[in-house]
Amino acid sequence: MSVTVKVRKTGNSMSVILPKEVLSRLNVKEGDELFMVETQDGYSVTRHDPKFAHTMEIAEQVFDRFKNAYRELAKK
C-alpha cells in the first residue's frame, strides 16, 4: 500500500496527518506511540520500538542462561 501525506505547520512544529486506513492497519488510536526507524530506503513507521524489542531478546537470553540462579534468588 502506498499513501501520500502532506507535511503541515502546527505551531512551531511540522506534522503529518495519517489517513484512517493507515491507522487501522497499524492498529493504533489517539495517544498511542509510533516509532520511526531509519532504513536504507528512508523511514519505516511501526507500532513497536525495535530497540526495546532487541533489548528484550538479549534479556531473555540472559534470563535463560542464568535461570537456575534466578530460581534460587526467588526462593529467598
PDB file with SEQRES, HELIX, SHEET and CRYST1 records, atoms N, CA, C and O in Angstrom:
SEQRES   1 A   76  MET SER VAL THR VAL LYS VAL ARG LYS THR GLY ASN SER          
SEQRES   2 A   76  MET SER VAL ILE LEU PRO LYS GLU VAL LEU SER ARG LEU          
SEQRES   3 A   76  ASN VAL LYS GLU GLY ASP GLU LEU PHE MET VAL GLU THR          
SEQRES   4 A   76  GLN ASP GLY TYR SER VAL THR ARG HIS ASP PRO LYS PHE          
SEQRES   5 A   76  ALA HIS THR MET GLU ILE ALA GLU GLN VAL PHE ASP ARG          
SEQRES   6 A   76  PHE LYS ASN ALA TYR ARG GLU LEU ALA LYS LYS                  
HELIX    1 AA1 LYS A   20  LEU A   26  1                                   7    
HELIX    2 AA2 PRO A   50  ARG A   65  1                                  16    
HELIX    3 AA3 LYS A   67  LYS A   75  1                                   9    
SHEET    1 AA1 2 VAL A   7  THR A  10  0                                        
SHEET    2 AA1 2 SER A  13  VAL A  16 -1                                        
SHEET    1 AA2 2 PHE A  35  THR A  39  0                                        
SHEET    2 AA2 2 GLY A  42  THR A  46 -1                                        
CRYST1    1.000    1.000    1.000  90.00  90.00  90.00 P 1           1          
ATOM      1  N   MET A   1       0.837  -1.166   0.000  1.00  0.00           N  
ATOM      2  CA  MET A   1       0.000   0.000   0.000  1.00  0.00           C  
ATOM      3  C   MET A   1       0.891   1.240   0.000  1.00  0.00           C  
ATOM      4  O   MET A   1       1.858   1.304   0.759  1.00  0.00           O  
ATOM      5  N   SER A   2       0.589   2.191  -0.811  1.00  0.00           N  
ATOM      6  CA  SER A   2       1.327   3.441  -0.891  1.00  0.00           C  
ATOM      7  C   SER A   2       0.376   4.584  -0.581  1.00  0.00           C  
ATOM      8  O   SER A   2      -0.715   4.661  -1.144  1.00  0.00           O  
ATOM      9  N   VAL A   3       0.792   5.480   0.322  1.00  0.00           N  
ATOM     10  CA  VAL A   3      -0.058   6.594   0.743  1.00  0.00           C  
ATOM     11  C   VAL A   3       0.757   7.870   0.663  1.00  0.00           C  
ATOM     12  O   VAL A   3       1.923   7.891   1.057  1.00  0.00           O  
ATOM     13  N   THR A   4       0.155   8.923   0.160  1.00  0.00           N  
ATOM     14  CA  THR A   4       0.798  10.228   0.126  1.00  0.00           C  
ATOM     15  C   THR A   4       0.180  11.100   1.199  1.00  0.00           C  
ATOM     16  O   THR A   4      -1.043  11.201   1.297  1.00  0.00           O  
ATOM     17  N   VAL A   5       1.027  11.734   2.011  1.00  0.00           N  
ATOM     18  CA  VAL A   5       0.558  12.650   3.053  1.00  0.00           C  
ATOM     19  C   VAL A   5       1.300  13.967   2.896  1.00  0.00           C  
ATOM     20  O   VAL A   5       2.382  14.016   2.312  1.00  0.00           O  
ATOM     21  N   LYS A   6       0.715  15.023   3.415  1.00  0.00           N  
ATOM     22  CA  LYS A   6       1.345  16.339   3.343  1.00  0.00           C  
ATOM     23  C   LYS A   6       1.930  16.714   4.698  1.00  0.00           C  
ATOM     24  O   LYS A   6       1.374  16.386   5.746  1.00  0.00           O  
ATOM     25  N   VAL A   7       3.058  17.404   4.654  1.00  0.00           N  
ATOM     26  CA  VAL A   7       3.671  17.946   5.857  1.00  0.00           C  
ATOM     27  C   VAL A   7       3.071  19.332   6.057  1.00  0.00           C  
ATOM     28  O   VAL A   7       3.046  20.153   5.140  1.00  0.00           O  
ATOM     29  N   ARG A   8       2.584  19.579   7.287  1.00  0.00           N  
ATOM     30  CA  ARG A   8       1.937  20.856   7.581  1.00  0.00           C  
ATOM     31  C   ARG A   8       2.550  21.484   8.816  1.00  0.00           C  
ATOM     32  O   ARG A   8       3.075  20.790   9.686  1.00  0.00           O  
ATOM     33  N   LYS A   9       2.479  22.786   8.884  1.00  0.00           N  
ATOM     34  CA  LYS A   9       2.981  23.511  10.047  1.00  0.00           C  
ATOM     35  C   LYS A   9       1.918  23.461  11.142  1.00  0.00           C  
ATOM     36  O   LYS A   9       0.751  23.778  10.912  1.00  0.00           O  
ATOM     37  N   THR A  10       2.348  23.056  12.340  1.00  0.00           N  
ATOM     38  CA  THR A  10       1.471  23.020  13.509  1.00  0.00           C  
ATOM     39  C   THR A  10       2.198  23.743  14.630  1.00  0.00           C  
ATOM     40  O   THR A  10       3.076  23.165  15.272  1.00  0.00           O  
ATOM     41  N   GLY A  11       1.845  24.996  14.872  1.00  0.00           N  
ATOM     42  CA  GLY A  11       2.578  25.806  15.846  1.00  0.00           C  
ATOM     43  C   GLY A  11       3.997  26.014  15.360  1.00  0.00           C  
ATOM     44  O   GLY A  11       4.208  26.493  14.245  1.00  0.00           O  
ATOM     45  N   ASN A  12       4.982  25.655  16.191  1.00  0.00           N  
ATOM     46  CA  ASN A  12       6.386  25.768  15.804  1.00  0.00           C  
ATOM     47  C   ASN A  12       6.923  24.469  15.232  1.00  0.00           C  
ATOM     48  O   ASN A  12       8.109  24.376  14.916  1.00  0.00           O  
ATOM     49  N   SER A  13       6.071  23.468  15.093  1.00  0.00           N  
ATOM     50  CA  SER A  13       6.487  22.150  14.617  1.00  0.00           C  
ATOM     51  C   SER A  13       5.894  21.866  13.249  1.00  0.00           C  
ATOM     52  O   SER A  13       5.110  22.649  12.712  1.00  0.00           O  
ATOM     53  N   MET A  14       6.283  20.742  12.710  1.00  0.00           N  
ATOM     54  CA  MET A  14       5.706  20.249  11.458  1.00  0.00           C  
ATOM     55  C   MET A  14       5.009  18.935  11.794  1.00  0.00           C  
ATOM     56  O   MET A  14       5.457  18.198  12.672  1.00  0.00           O  
ATOM     57  N   SER A  15       3.914  18.641  11.097  1.00  0.00           N  
ATOM     58  CA  SER A  15       3.176  17.415  11.386  1.00  0.00           C  
ATOM     59  C   SER A  15       2.706  16.752  10.099  1.00  0.00           C  
ATOM     60  O   SER A  15       2.645  17.364   9.033  1.00  0.00           O  
ATOM     61  N   VAL A  16       2.378  15.481  10.247  1.00  0.00           N  
ATOM     62  CA  VAL A  16       1.826  14.688   9.157  1.00  0.00           C  
ATOM     63  C   VAL A  16       0.561  14.045   9.691  1.00  0.00           C  
ATOM     64  O   VAL A  16       0.575  13.462  10.775  1.00  0.00           O  
ATOM     65  N   ILE A  17      -0.513  14.140   8.962  1.00  0.00           N  
ATOM     66  CA  ILE A  17      -1.767  13.501   9.362  1.00  0.00           C  
ATOM     67  C   ILE A  17      -1.874  12.184   8.622  1.00  0.00           C  
ATOM     68  O   ILE A  17      -1.822  12.145   7.392  1.00  0.00           O  
ATOM     69  N   LEU A  18      -2.025  11.101   9.378  1.00  0.00           N  
ATOM     70  CA  LEU A  18      -2.142   9.774   8.777  1.00  0.00           C  
ATOM     71  C   LEU A  18      -3.608   9.463   8.503  1.00  0.00           C  
ATOM     72  O   LEU A  18      -4.458   9.678   9.367  1.00  0.00           O  
ATOM     73  N   PRO A  19      -3.911   8.963   7.315  1.00  0.00           N  
ATOM     74  CA  PRO A  19      -5.292   8.604   6.988  1.00  0.00           C  
ATOM     75  C   PRO A  19      -5.790   7.463   7.880  1.00  0.00           C  
ATOM     76  O   PRO A  19      -5.004   6.668   8.395  1.00  0.00           O  
ATOM     77  N   LYS A  20      -7.122   7.403   8.049  1.00  0.00           N  
ATOM     78  CA  LYS A  20      -7.683   6.384   8.941  1.00  0.00           C  
ATOM     79  C   LYS A  20      -7.368   4.973   8.474  1.00  0.00           C  
ATOM     80  O   LYS A  20      -7.295   4.064   9.301  1.00  0.00           O  
ATOM     81  N   GLU A  21      -7.178   4.759   7.169  1.00  0.00           N  
ATOM     82  CA  GLU A  21      -6.828   3.424   6.665  1.00  0.00           C  
ATOM     83  C   GLU A  21      -5.451   2.993   7.192  1.00  0.00           C  
ATOM     84  O   GLU A  21      -5.245   1.832   7.545  1.00  0.00           O  
ATOM     85  N   VAL A  22      -4.524   3.939   7.239  1.00  0.00           N  
ATOM     86  CA  VAL A  22      -3.180   3.653   7.747  1.00  0.00           C  
ATOM     87  C   VAL A  22      -3.247   3.373   9.240  1.00  0.00           C  
ATOM     88  O   VAL A  22      -2.637   2.417   9.719  1.00  0.00           O  
ATOM     89  N   LEU A  23      -3.980   4.196   9.980  1.00  0.00           N  
ATOM     90  CA  LEU A  23      -4.124   3.996  11.417  1.00  0.00           C  
ATOM     91  C   LEU A  23      -4.767   2.647  11.717  1.00  0.00           C  
ATOM     92  O   LEU A  23      -4.398   1.972  12.678  1.00  0.00           O  
ATOM     93  N   SER A  24      -5.721   2.267  10.893  1.00  0.00           N  
ATOM     94  CA  SER A  24      -6.389   0.975  11.075  1.00  0.00           C  
ATOM     95  C   SER A  24      -5.411  -0.179  10.849  1.00  0.00           C  
ATOM     96  O   SER A  24      -5.385  -1.137  11.623  1.00  0.00           O  
ATOM     97  N   ARG A  25      -4.612  -0.084   9.791  1.00  0.00           N  
ATOM     98  CA  ARG A  25      -3.639  -1.155   9.510  1.00  0.00           C  
ATOM     99  C   ARG A  25      -2.567  -1.252  10.581  1.00  0.00           C  
ATOM    100  O   ARG A  25      -2.080  -2.342  10.881  1.00  0.00           O  
ATOM    101  N   LEU A  26      -2.197  -0.110  11.160  1.00  0.00           N  
ATOM    102  CA  LEU A  26      -1.215  -0.104  12.246  1.00  0.00           C  
ATOM    103  C   LEU A  26      -1.855  -0.487  13.582  1.00  0.00           C  
ATOM    104  O   LEU A  26      -1.160  -0.770  14.558  1.00  0.00           O  
ATOM    105  N   ASN A  27      -3.192  -0.492  13.609  1.00  0.00           N  
ATOM    106  CA  ASN A  27      -3.949  -0.806  14.822  1.00  0.00           C  
ATOM    107  C   ASN A  27      -3.588   0.162  15.949  1.00  0.00           C  
ATOM    108  O   ASN A  27      -3.263  -0.257  17.060  1.00  0.00           O  
ATOM    109  N   VAL A  28      -3.648   1.459  15.649  1.00  0.00           N  
ATOM    110  CA  VAL A  28      -3.342   2.484  16.642  1.00  0.00           C  
ATOM    111  C   VAL A  28      -4.519   3.435  16.796  1.00  0.00           C  
ATOM    112  O   VAL A  28      -5.364   3.578  15.912  1.00  0.00           O  
ATOM    113  N   LYS A  29      -4.535   4.072  17.948  1.00  0.00           N  
ATOM    114  CA  LYS A  29      -5.572   5.060  18.226  1.00  0.00           C  
ATOM    115  C   LYS A  29      -4.910   6.287  18.859  1.00  0.00           C  
ATOM    116  O   LYS A  29      -3.704   6.284  19.109  1.00  0.00           O  
ATOM    117  N   GLU A  30      -5.678   7.305  19.111  1.00  0.00           N  
ATOM    118  CA  GLU A  30      -5.156   8.535  19.685  1.00  0.00           C  
ATOM    119  C   GLU A  30      -4.423   8.247  20.997  1.00  0.00           C  
ATOM    120  O   GLU A  30      -4.935   7.538  21.863  1.00  0.00           O  
ATOM    121  N   GLY A  31      -3.237   8.797  21.127  1.00  0.00           N  
ATOM    122  CA  GLY A  31      -2.446   8.623  22.338  1.00  0.00           C  
ATOM    123  C   GLY A  31      -1.409   7.511  22.234  1.00  0.00           C  
ATOM    124  O   GLY A  31      -0.474   7.470  23.033  1.00  0.00           O  
ATOM    125  N   ASP A  32      -1.557   6.607  21.264  1.00  0.00           N  
ATOM    126  CA  ASP A  32      -0.569   5.546  21.076  1.00  0.00           C  
ATOM    127  C   ASP A  32       0.721   6.133  20.529  1.00  0.00           C  
ATOM    128  O   ASP A  32       0.714   7.185  19.891  1.00  0.00           O  
ATOM    129  N   GLU A  33       1.832   5.444  20.785  1.00  0.00           N  
ATOM    130  CA  GLU A  33       3.118   5.881  20.262  1.00  0.00           C  
ATOM    131  C   GLU A  33       3.455   5.116  18.988  1.00  0.00           C  
ATOM    132  O   GLU A  33       3.189   3.919  18.877  1.00  0.00           O  
ATOM    133  N   LEU A  34       4.034   5.814  18.046  1.00  0.00           N  
ATOM    134  CA  LEU A  34       4.573   5.201  16.836  1.00  0.00           C  
ATOM    135  C   LEU A  34       6.066   5.471  16.814  1.00  0.00           C  
ATOM    136  O   LEU A  34       6.531   6.474  17.355  1.00  0.00           O  
ATOM    137  N   PHE A  35       6.806   4.586  16.194  1.00  0.00           N  
ATOM    138  CA  PHE A  35       8.258   4.719  16.122  1.00  0.00           C  
ATOM    139  C   PHE A  35       8.673   4.810  14.659  1.00  0.00           C  
ATOM    140  O   PHE A  35       8.165   4.083  13.805  1.00  0.00           O  
ATOM    141  N   MET A  36       9.594   5.706  14.394  1.00  0.00           N  
ATOM    142  CA  MET A  36      10.146   5.845  13.055  1.00  0.00           C  
ATOM    143  C   MET A  36      11.548   5.273  13.073  1.00  0.00           C  
ATOM    144  O   MET A  36      12.392   5.677  13.873  1.00  0.00           O  
ATOM    145  N   VAL A  37      11.783   4.328  12.181  1.00  0.00           N  
ATOM    146  CA  VAL A  37      13.077   3.658  12.103  1.00  0.00           C  
ATOM    147  C   VAL A  37      13.708   4.002  10.767  1.00  0.00           C  
ATOM    148  O   VAL A  37      13.096   3.820   9.715  1.00  0.00           O  
ATOM    149  N   GLU A  38      14.937   4.501  10.814  1.00  0.00           N  
ATOM    150  CA  GLU A  38      15.627   4.824   9.574  1.00  0.00           C  
ATOM    151  C   GLU A  38      16.042   3.528   8.879  1.00  0.00           C  
ATOM    152  O   GLU A  38      16.649   2.650   9.492  1.00  0.00           O  
ATOM    153  N   THR A  39      15.710   3.422   7.608  1.00  0.00           N  
ATOM    154  CA  THR A  39      16.077   2.257   6.814  1.00  0.00           C  
ATOM    155  C   THR A  39      16.935   2.703   5.639  1.00  0.00           C  
ATOM    156  O   THR A  39      17.186   3.892   5.445  1.00  0.00           O  
ATOM    157  N   GLN A  40      17.365   1.747   4.882  1.00  0.00           N  
ATOM    158  CA  GLN A  40      18.182   2.033   3.702  1.00  0.00           C  
ATOM    159  C   GLN A  40      17.405   2.884   2.690  1.00  0.00           C  
ATOM    160  O   GLN A  40      17.991   3.681   1.957  1.00  0.00           O  
ATOM    161  N   ASP A  41      16.084   2.704   2.661  1.00  0.00           N  
ATOM    162  CA  ASP A  41      15.246   3.400   1.679  1.00  0.00           C  
ATOM    163  C   ASP A  41      14.555   4.643   2.219  1.00  0.00           C  
ATOM    164  O   ASP A  41      13.804   5.289   1.489  1.00  0.00           O  
ATOM    165  N   GLY A  42      14.789   4.991   3.471  1.00  0.00           N  
ATOM    166  CA  GLY A  42      14.122   6.146   4.070  1.00  0.00           C  
ATOM    167  C   GLY A  42      13.756   5.852   5.507  1.00  0.00           C  
ATOM    168  O   GLY A  42      14.628   5.545   6.320  1.00  0.00           O  
ATOM    169  N   TYR A  43      12.472   5.943   5.831  1.00  0.00           N  
ATOM    170  CA  TYR A  43      11.994   5.669   7.182  1.00  0.00           C  
ATOM    171  C   TYR A  43      10.835   4.692   7.138  1.00  0.00           C  
ATOM    172  O   TYR A  43      10.070   4.640   6.175  1.00  0.00           O  
ATOM    173  N   SER A  44      10.729   3.923   8.204  1.00  0.00           N  
ATOM    174  CA  SER A  44       9.620   2.995   8.379  1.00  0.00           C  
ATOM    175  C   SER A  44       8.880   3.400   9.648  1.00  0.00           C  
ATOM    176  O   SER A  44       9.508   3.692  10.665  1.00  0.00           O  
ATOM    177  N   VAL A  45       7.553   3.420   9.595  1.00  0.00           N  
ATOM    178  CA  VAL A  45       6.740   3.737  10.772  1.00  0.00           C  
ATOM    179  C   VAL A  45       6.205   2.433  11.323  1.00  0.00           C  
ATOM    180  O   VAL A  45       5.639   1.624  10.587  1.00  0.00           O  
ATOM    181  N   THR A  46       6.385   2.227  12.630  1.00  0.00           N  
ATOM    182  CA  THR A  46       5.974   0.977  13.240  1.00  0.00           C  
ATOM    183  C   THR A  46       5.361   1.222  14.613  1.00  0.00           C  
ATOM    184  O   THR A  46       5.604   2.260  15.230  1.00  0.00           O  
ATOM    185  N   ARG A  47       4.565   0.266  15.091  1.00  0.00           N  
ATOM    186  CA  ARG A  47       3.949   0.363  16.415  1.00  0.00           C  
ATOM    187  C   ARG A  47       4.919   0.013  17.525  1.00  0.00           C  
ATOM    188  O   ARG A  47       4.819   0.552  18.627  1.00  0.00           O  
ATOM    189  N   HIS A  48       5.836  -0.865  17.257  1.00  0.00           N  
ATOM    190  CA  HIS A  48       6.730  -1.313  18.329  1.00  0.00           C  
ATOM    191  C   HIS A  48       8.094  -0.649  18.204  1.00  0.00           C  
ATOM    192  O   HIS A  48       8.519  -0.239  17.123  1.00  0.00           O  
ATOM    193  N   ASP A  49       8.754  -0.559  19.331  1.00  0.00           N  
ATOM    194  CA  ASP A  49      10.082   0.047  19.391  1.00  0.00           C  
ATOM    195  C   ASP A  49      11.121  -1.042  19.121  1.00  0.00           C  
ATOM    196  O   ASP A  49      11.334  -1.893  19.985  1.00  0.00           O  
ATOM    197  N   PRO A  50      11.769  -1.049  17.967  1.00  0.00           N  
ATOM    198  CA  PRO A  50      12.725  -2.103  17.642  1.00  0.00           C  
ATOM    199  C   PRO A  50      13.897  -2.186  18.609  1.00  0.00           C  
ATOM    200  O   PRO A  50      14.404  -3.279  18.861  1.00  0.00           O  
ATOM    201  N   LYS A  51      14.340  -1.054  19.158  1.00  0.00           N  
ATOM    202  CA  LYS A  51      15.443  -1.079  20.126  1.00  0.00           C  
ATOM    203  C   LYS A  51      14.999  -1.808  21.389  1.00  0.00           C  
ATOM    204  O   LYS A  51      15.753  -2.606  21.946  1.00  0.00           O  
ATOM    205  N   PHE A  52      13.768  -1.533  21.843  1.00  0.00           N  
ATOM    206  CA  PHE A  52      13.250  -2.211  23.030  1.00  0.00           C  
ATOM    207  C   PHE A  52      13.100  -3.703  22.765  1.00  0.00           C  
ATOM    208  O   PHE A  52      13.438  -4.523  23.619  1.00  0.00           O  
ATOM    209  N   ALA A  53      12.594  -4.059  21.590  1.00  0.00           N  
ATOM    210  CA  ALA A  53      12.438  -5.475  21.241  1.00  0.00           C  
ATOM    211  C   ALA A  53      13.792  -6.185  21.256  1.00  0.00           C  
ATOM    212  O   ALA A  53      13.902  -7.308  21.746  1.00  0.00           O  
ATOM    213  N   HIS A  54      14.811  -5.534  20.722  1.00  0.00           N  
ATOM    214  CA  HIS A  54      16.155  -6.118  20.714  1.00  0.00           C  
ATOM    215  C   HIS A  54      16.683  -6.277  22.140  1.00  0.00           C  
ATOM    216  O   HIS A  54      17.273  -7.302  22.482  1.00  0.00           O  
ATOM    217  N   THR A  55      16.466  -5.263  22.960  1.00  0.00           N  
ATOM    218  CA  THR A  55      16.897  -5.330  24.358  1.00  0.00           C  
ATOM    219  C   THR A  55      16.209  -6.484  25.075  1.00  0.00           C  
ATOM    220  O   THR A  55      16.844  -7.192  25.856  1.00  0.00           O  
ATOM    221  N   MET A  56      14.923  -6.682  24.820  1.00  0.00           N  
ATOM    222  CA  MET A  56      14.191  -7.774  25.468  1.00  0.00           C  
ATOM    223  C   MET A  56      14.694  -9.138  24.988  1.00  0.00           C  
ATOM    224  O   MET A  56      14.727 -10.089  25.769  1.00  0.00           O  
ATOM    225  N   GLU A  57      15.080  -9.246  23.730  1.00  0.00           N  
ATOM    226  CA  GLU A  57      15.657 -10.501  23.235  1.00  0.00           C  
ATOM    227  C   GLU A  57      16.935 -10.842  24.008  1.00  0.00           C  
ATOM    228  O   GLU A  57      17.147 -11.990  24.399  1.00  0.00           O  
ATOM    229  N   ILE A  58      17.776  -9.835  24.223  1.00  0.00           N  
ATOM    230  CA  ILE A  58      19.019 -10.047  24.969  1.00  0.00           C  
ATOM    231  C   ILE A  58      18.698 -10.417  26.415  1.00  0.00           C  
ATOM    232  O   ILE A  58      19.328 -11.309  26.983  1.00  0.00           O  
ATOM    233  N   ALA A  59      17.722  -9.736  27.012  1.00  0.00           N  
ATOM    234  CA  ALA A  59      17.344 -10.034  28.394  1.00  0.00           C  
ATOM    235  C   ALA A  59      16.849 -11.475  28.515  1.00  0.00           C  
ATOM    236  O   ALA A  59      17.191 -12.168  29.473  1.00  0.00           O  
ATOM    237  N   GLU A  60      16.053 -11.925  27.557  1.00  0.00           N  
ATOM    238  CA  GLU A  60      15.565 -13.304  27.585  1.00  0.00           C  
ATOM    239  C   GLU A  60      16.716 -14.301  27.511  1.00  0.00           C  
ATOM    240  O   GLU A  60      16.679 -15.342  28.166  1.00  0.00           O  
ATOM    241  N   GLN A  61      17.730 -13.990  26.723  1.00  0.00           N  
ATOM    242  CA  GLN A  61      18.897 -14.866  26.640  1.00  0.00           C  
ATOM    243  C   GLN A  61      19.623 -14.928  27.985  1.00  0.00           C  
ATOM    244  O   GLN A  61      20.055 -15.998  28.414  1.00  0.00           O  
ATOM    245  N   VAL A  62      19.752 -13.784  28.642  1.00  0.00           N  
ATOM    246  CA  VAL A  62      20.413 -13.740  29.949  1.00  0.00           C  
ATOM    247  C   VAL A  62      19.592 -14.514  30.975  1.00  0.00           C  
ATOM    248  O   VAL A  62      20.135 -15.312  31.738  1.00  0.00           O  
ATOM    249  N   PHE A  63      18.268 -14.271  30.990  1.00  0.00           N  
ATOM    250  CA  PHE A  63      17.407 -14.981  31.936  1.00  0.00           C  
ATOM    251  C   PHE A  63      17.473 -16.482  31.703  1.00  0.00           C  
ATOM    252  O   PHE A  63      17.505 -17.264  32.653  1.00  0.00           O  
ATOM    253  N   ASP A  64      17.491 -16.876  30.454  1.00  0.00           N  
ATOM    254  CA  ASP A  64      17.550 -18.300  30.131  1.00  0.00           C  
ATOM    255  C   ASP A  64      18.890 -18.903  30.579  1.00  0.00           C  
ATOM    256  O   ASP A  64      18.938 -20.017  31.099  1.00  0.00           O  
ATOM    257  N   ARG A  65      19.950 -18.162  30.372  1.00  0.00           N  
ATOM    258  CA  ARG A  65      21.283 -18.658  30.725  1.00  0.00           C  
ATOM    259  C   ARG A  65      21.451 -18.834  32.236  1.00  0.00           C  
ATOM    260  O   ARG A  65      22.114 -19.768  32.687  1.00  0.00           O  
ATOM    261  N   PHE A  66      20.848 -17.931  33.016  1.00  0.00           N  
ATOM    262  CA  PHE A  66      21.004 -17.952  34.466  1.00  0.00           C  
ATOM    263  C   PHE A  66      19.701 -18.309  35.186  1.00  0.00           C  
ATOM    264  O   PHE A  66      19.480 -17.881  36.319  1.00  0.00           O  
ATOM    265  N   LYS A  67      18.835 -19.095  34.526  1.00  0.00           N  
ATOM    266  CA  LYS A  67      17.521 -19.382  35.107  1.00  0.00           C  
ATOM    267  C   LYS A  67      17.615 -20.079  36.463  1.00  0.00           C  
ATOM    268  O   LYS A  67      16.803 -19.806  37.347  1.00  0.00           O  
ATOM    269  N   ASN A  68      18.579 -20.963  36.642  1.00  0.00           N  
ATOM    270  CA  ASN A  68      18.715 -21.644  37.932  1.00  0.00           C  
ATOM    271  C   ASN A  68      19.081 -20.659  39.040  1.00  0.00           C  
ATOM    272  O   ASN A  68      18.566 -20.754  40.154  1.00  0.00           O  
ATOM    273  N   ALA A  69      19.954 -19.735  38.740  1.00  0.00           N  
ATOM    274  CA  ALA A  69      20.338 -18.731  39.734  1.00  0.00           C  
ATOM    275  C   ALA A  69      19.136 -17.853  40.083  1.00  0.00           C  
ATOM    276  O   ALA A  69      18.929 -17.529  41.252  1.00  0.00           O  
ATOM    277  N   TYR A  70      18.351 -17.468  39.092  1.00  0.00           N  
ATOM    278  CA  TYR A  70      17.155 -16.657  39.352  1.00  0.00           C  
ATOM    279  C   TYR A  70      16.130 -17.422  40.178  1.00  0.00           C  
ATOM    280  O   TYR A  70      15.466 -16.838  41.033  1.00  0.00           O  
ATOM    281  N   ARG A  71      15.994 -18.724  39.932  1.00  0.00           N  
ATOM    282  CA  ARG A  71      15.084 -19.546  40.731  1.00  0.00           C  
ATOM    283  C   ARG A  71      15.506 -19.549  42.195  1.00  0.00           C  
ATOM    284  O   ARG A  71      14.683 -19.391  43.096  1.00  0.00           O  
ATOM    285  N   GLU A  72      16.808 -19.733  42.414  1.00  0.00           N  
ATOM    286  CA  GLU A  72      17.323 -19.750  43.792  1.00  0.00           C  
ATOM    287  C   GLU A  72      17.117 -18.396  44.483  1.00  0.00           C  
ATOM    288  O   GLU A  72      16.748 -18.335  45.656  1.00  0.00           O  
ATOM    289  N   LEU A  73      17.359 -17.324  43.741  1.00  0.00           N  
ATOM    290  CA  LEU A  73      17.161 -15.995  44.323  1.00  0.00           C  
ATOM    291  C   LEU A  73      15.698 -15.734  44.632  1.00  0.00           C  
ATOM    292  O   LEU A  73      15.383 -15.056  45.610  1.00  0.00           O  
ATOM    293  N   ALA A  74      14.802 -16.263  43.815  1.00  0.00           N  
ATOM    294  CA  ALA A  74      13.367 -16.054  44.023  1.00  0.00           C  
ATOM    295  C   ALA A  74      12.870 -16.758  45.279  1.00  0.00           C  
ATOM    296  O   ALA A  74      11.860 -16.350  45.854  1.00  0.00           O  
ATOM    297  N   LYS A  75      13.561 -17.807  45.714  1.00  0.00           N  
ATOM    298  CA  LYS A  75      13.149 -18.551  46.909  1.00  0.00           C  
ATOM    299  C   LYS A  75      13.420 -17.764  48.188  1.00  0.00           C  
ATOM    300  O   LYS A  75      12.784 -18.001  49.215  1.00  0.00           O  
ATOM    301  N   LYS A  76      14.355 -16.834  48.123  1.00  0.00           N  
ATOM    302  CA  LYS A  76      14.764 -16.101  49.330  1.00  0.00           C  
ATOM    303  C   LYS A  76      13.911 -14.910  49.592  1.00  0.00           C  
ATOM    304  O   LYS A  76      14.132 -14.195  50.569  1.00  0.00           O  
TER     305      LYS A  76                                                      
END                                                                             
